[in-house]
Amino acid sequence: MAEPREPMVSGEHPRTLVVVPTFNERDNLRPIVGRLNDAVPYVHVLIVDDNSPDGTGELAEELAADERVHVLHRTVKAGLGAAYVAGFDWALERGYQVIVEMDADGSHAPEQLPALLEALRSRGAGAVLGSRYVAGGSVVNWPWYRSLLSRGGNIYSKWALGVPINDLTGGFRVYRSEVLRSVNTHAVASQGYCFQVDLAMRAVEAGSSIVEVPITFVERESGESKMSGSIVREALLRVTKWGVRRRVNSLRARMRSLARGRG
């Protein structure tokens, strides 16, 4: 693993780290890191590799010759959420003030990151979510059935959980460090869509201000998608359970309030 370095302060910019989980992303990694460095030169990048057999970890070490690039090697493939939690811990331990989630496969355009960072600064948000499902957002190169599944799943999740977020499953996000410290990230469900939904829900419950900014999501051109039917099924089951729990808790709170009012 590359030796940890102190986060660089760049003038008026907050210390910012982009966490990029990888598993078999060798073909995509160099281009995405290069685009990040060009788009936002002051940010640091943490590559969290889950022991990729295709040499992604070795390439990451080569890229870490740049002082803005760091590598965290994990010995097992434990899921997207677990990789992000490890990256969050790494960032918080080293004093980064802004932490970004971004895919390694090019689906999230680094060129759109400045807009998310500006929204965090100018709108006083605790978190900014890159959204496919607000005005100006879009998805490119998805078959109709995947678009239907994603949009329908997000509409259902928003309704079931009662949170004011249109794109709960998107993975292009910016968090202030205070928000991540305020939630128990180690208790967040750690598989695929579940992680993103659970983390956003916990941030809302903690009172964080969340803003959505439109992005264009482009389906990967190289490598294999990590999405699977089991991840989708798990997400639907968990969201339903969380929604029922939130409604039951809300009903109990109302009943207690009424009881106090009559007492």
C-alpha positions in Angstrom: 0.0 0.0 0.0 1.3 3.5 -0.8 2.5 5.4 2.2 -0.1 7.7 3.6 0.6 11.4 3.0 -1.0 14.4 4.7 -3.8 15.9 2.7 -2.7 18.9 0.7 -4.4 22.3 1.3 -4.9 24.2 -1.9 -5.6 27.8 -1.2 -9.3 28.4 -0.5 -10.3 24.9 -1.4 -11.3 22.4 1.3 -9.3 19.2 1.6 -11.1 17.0 -0.8 -10.7 13.2 -1.4 -12.4 11.2 -4.2 -12.9 7.6 -3.1 -12.9 5.2 -6.1 -13.6 1.5 -5.3 -12.2 -0.9 -7.8 -12.5 -4.6 -8.7 -11.1 -5.6 -12.1 -11.0 -2.0 -13.4 -7.5 -2.0 -14.9 -8.6 -0.8 -18.3 -10.7 2.1 -16.8 -8.5 3.2 -14.0 -5.8 5.3 -15.7 -8.2 7.3 -17.8 -10.6 8.1 -15.0 -7.7 9.2 -12.6 -6.3 11.3 -15.5 -9.7 13.0 -16.1 -10.1 13.7 -12.4 -6.7 15.3 -12.2 -7.5 17.5 -15.2 -11.0 18.4 -14.1 -10.2 19.2 -10.4 -6.4 19.4 -10.0 -6.5 20.1 -6.2 -8.4 17.0 -5.2 -6.8 13.8 -4.0 -7.9 10.3 -5.1 -8.1 7.2 -3.0 -8.3 4.0 -5.0 -9.8 1.2 -2.8 -9.0 -2.1 -4.5 -10.5 -5.4 -3.5 -7.6 -7.6 -4.5 -8.5 -7.5 -8.2 -7.0 -10.4 -10.1 -6.6 -8.3 -13.3 -3.7 -6.2 -11.9 -5.8 -3.1 -11.0 -4.0 -2.9 -7.6 -0.6 -2.9 -9.3 -1.6 -0.2 -11.7 -3.0 1.8 -8.8 0.4 1.7 -7.1 2.0 3.1 -10.4 -0.5 5.9 -10.4 0.3 6.7 -6.8 3.6 8.1 -7.9 1.5 11.2 -8.2 1.3 12.7 -4.7 -2.4 13.3 -5.2 -3.2 9.6 -5.6 -3.3 7.1 -2.8 -4.1 3.3 -2.6 -5.9 1.2 -0.1 -5.6 -2.6 -0.7 -8.2 -4.9 0.8 -7.6 -8.6 0.8 -11.2 -9.8 -0.1 -14.0 -8.6 -2.2 -16.5 -7.5 0.4 -18.8 -5.3 -1.6 -19.2 -1.7 -2.7 -20.4 -0.4 0.5 -17.7 -2.0 2.6 -15.1 -0.4 0.2 -16.6 3.0 0.6 -16.8 2.7 4.4 -13.1 1.8 4.4 -12.4 4.8 2.2 -14.4 7.1 4.5 -12.5 5.9 7.5 -9.2 6.5 5.7 -10.3 10.0 4.7 -11.6 11.0 8.1 -8.5 9.8 9.9 -6.4 12.0 7.7 -8.4 15.2 8.1 -10.1 15.5 4.7 -13.1 17.9 4.8 -15.0 16.8 1.7 -15.3 13.2 0.6 -16.6 12.2 -2.8 -18.0 8.9 -4.0 -17.3 8.1 -7.7 -17.3 4.9 -9.9 -14.1 3.8 -11.6 -15.8 2.8 -14.8 -16.4 6.2 -16.4 -20.1 6.2 -15.7 -19.6 9.3 -13.6 -17.9 12.0 -15.5 -15.2 13.8 -13.6 -15.9 16.9 -15.6 -19.2 17.2 -13.7 -17.6 17.1 -10.3 -16.9 20.9 -10.2 -20.7 21.5 -10.3 -21.3 19.2 -7.3 -18.5 20.8 -5.4 -19.8 24.3 -6.2 -23.3 23.3 -5.0 -21.8 22.1 -1.7 -20.1 25.4 -1.2 -22.7 27.9 -2.5 -25.9 26.2 -1.2 -24.6 25.3 2.2 -25.4 21.6 1.9 -24.1 18.8 4.0 -24.2 16.5 1.0 -24.7 16.9 -2.8 -26.1 14.0 -4.8 -25.5 13.7 -8.5 -29.0 13.0 -9.8 -30.2 11.3 -13.0 -33.8 12.0 -12.1 -34.1 15.8 -11.6 -34.5 18.3 -14.4 -31.4 18.2 -16.6 -30.3 14.8 -15.4 -30.1 11.8 -17.9 -28.9 8.3 -18.5 -27.1 7.3 -21.7 -26.7 3.8 -23.2 -29.1 1.9 -20.9 -31.7 -0.5 -22.3 -35.3 0.5 -21.7 -35.8 -2.2 -19.1 -32.9 -1.1 -16.9 -34.0 2.5 -17.1 -37.5 1.4 -16.1 -36.2 -0.7 -13.2 -33.9 2.1 -11.9 -36.5 4.9 -12.2 -39.3 2.8 -10.8 -37.1 1.6 -7.9 -36.2 5.2 -7.0 -39.8 6.3 -7.1 -40.8 3.4 -4.9 -37.8 4.1 -2.5 -38.7 7.8 -2.2 -42.3 7.0 -1.4 -41.6 4.1 0.9 -38.9 5.9 3.0 -40.6 9.3 2.9 -37.4 11.2 2.0 -37.2 14.1 -0.4 -34.6 12.6 -2.7 -35.3 11.6 -6.4 -32.2 9.6 -7.0 -31.5 7.5 -3.9 -29.4 4.8 -5.7 -27.0 7.0 -7.6 -23.3 6.7 -6.6 -21.8 10.1 -7.6 -22.0 12.0 -4.3 -20.2 14.6 -2.3 -20.3 14.6 1.6 -19.0 17.0 4.1 -16.9 15.1 6.7 -19.3 16.3 9.5 -22.1 14.4 7.8 -20.2 11.1 7.6 -19.1 11.5 11.3 -22.8 12.1 12.3 -24.0 8.7 10.9 -22.8 5.3 11.9 -21.3 4.3 8.5 -20.3 0.9 9.8 -24.0 0.0 10.4 -24.9 1.0 6.8 -26.1 -1.9 4.6 -23.1 -2.8 2.5 -24.3 -4.2 -0.8 -24.8 -2.2 -4.0 -27.9 0.0 -4.1 -28.7 -0.8 -0.5 -25.6 1.1 0.6 -26.4 4.3 -1.2 -30.1 4.2 -0.1 -29.2 3.5 3.5 -26.5 6.2 3.7 -28.7 8.8 2.2 -31.6 7.9 4.6 -29.3 8.1 7.6 -28.0 11.5 6.5 -31.6 12.8 6.3 -32.5 11.3 9.7 -29.4 13.0 11.1 -30.7 16.4 9.9 -28.3 16.9 7.1 -29.2 19.3 4.3 -29.1 17.3 1.0 -29.1 18.9 -2.5 -29.5 17.1 -5.8 -27.6 18.3 -8.9 -28.3 17.0 -12.4 -25.7 14.7 -14.0 -25.5 12.6 -17.1 -24.8 9.0 -16.3 -23.1 7.0 -19.1 -23.1 3.3 -19.0 -19.6 1.8 -18.9 -18.0 0.9 -22.2 -15.3 -1.3 -20.8 -15.5 -4.1 -18.3 -18.4 -5.9 -16.7 -21.2 -4.2 -14.7 -21.3 -5.2 -11.1 -25.1 -5.0 -11.0 -27.0 -8.2 -10.4 -30.5 -9.5 -9.8 -29.6 -10.4 -6.2 -28.5 -6.8 -5.5 -31.8 -5.5 -6.9 -33.9 -8.0 -4.9 -32.0 -7.2 -1.7 -32.5 -3.5 -2.2 -36.3 -3.8 -2.7 -36.6 -6.0 0.4 -34.5 -3.7 2.6 -36.3 -0.6 1.4 -39.7 -2.1 2.2 -38.5 -3.1 5.6 -37.0 0.4 6.3 -40.2 2.1 5.1 -42.4 0.0 7.4 -40.1 0.7 10.3 -40.1 4.5 9.6 -43.9 4.5 9.4 -44.4 2.5 12.6 -42.0 4.7 14.5 -43.8 7.8 13.1 -47.2 6.4 14.2 -45.8 5.6 17.7 -44.4 9.1 18.1 -47.8 10.6 17.1 -49.6 8.4 19.6 -47.2 9.3 22.4 -47.7 13.0 21.5 -51.5 12.6 21.6 -51.3 10.8 24.9 -49.2 13.5 26.5 -51.7 16.1 25.2 -54.6 14.4 26.9 -52.7 13.8 30.1 
